[in-house]
Amino acid sequence: MQTSSPPRSLSPAALRIRAVLWEWDPIGVRDIGDGWPADEYDDLIVPILEALASEPAPEELAADLRTVIEVDYGLPSPEGCHDVAVRLLRSRD
């Protein structure tokens, strides 16, 4: 999984993914203050939608999330990858 350009418009599935990512907030921007863009993690929506289409195991999706944060964002491995992966997999329904 790699980051990509955010979708132009957000489907209901994309909005659910956005909500999960915003609540997880792996880079810690949510608490910086008002005005931080709600689309901060939108570059992950398309790759996550694509990953979810292959019905990965939670561990596989968690590893993908961890890698994208470490490689594409250049940050240390965030906590909660497995829990977020489970929530993302449940968000498909």
N, C-alpha and C positions, 0 to 999 in steps of 0.2 A: 504494500500500500504506500502510495506517495500522495502528497498534497496535490490539489489541482485547482483550476479556476473554479470559483463558486458558481453554482447554477444561477441563471438569470432570474428565475422565479422559483419559489419553493413549494413543492408538493406537500401534502399532509405528512408523508413519510419523512421528507427532508426537514420539515418543521419539528417532528418528534426527535430526529437525530440532533438537530440544533439545540433543542431543550436539554437533552441528556448531556451533550458536550458542555453547554453553558453551566449547567449545575455542577458537573465534574470540575470544570475550569482547571485543566492541567497546567497551565502556565501562570495562573493566579492573577488574572486581570479583573475579574468580577468585583473584587473588593477595593479596587483602586479609587473608584468614585463614579459619580454620575457622568454620563456622556461617553463611557467606553462603548465602542460599537458592539451591538448584539451579533454582528456577523463575524466576530473574531475567529471563530472556528469553522466558518463556512467552506474553507478550502479542504476540509475533511469530509464534507457531506457526500460528494460524488464517490470518492474512494470507499467510503463506508457503505454506501448503497450498493456499489459493485461487489464489495466483500460479502455483504449480507445475501446477495443473490446466489452465492455459491454455498450458502448454509454452513458456514464454518463452525467448528466447535468453539466454545467460549475461550479455551486456552489459545487457540489459533488467532482469533480476533484480538484477544488481549495482547498477544505477542506483536501483532501488526500495529496496534495502537502504541505500544511501548516503542517500537522501532521508529514510527513516524515522528513521535515527540523527540526522541533522541537524535535522529538523523536529520529530518527536515527542519525541525525547530531548533536543533542544537542544544537541547536541554537535558538535564539528568532524567532518568526514568521516573515518571510520576507514579504516585501511589494510586491504587484503585483501578488499575487497568482491567483486572478480571471482573470486578463488579460492574464496571461500565460496559464491558463486552456483553455480560449477561443482560443488562438493561437494554442495550442496543438490539440484541437478538430478540428480546421480548417485544421491542417496539415495532417489529414487523407485523404483528398481529393487529 
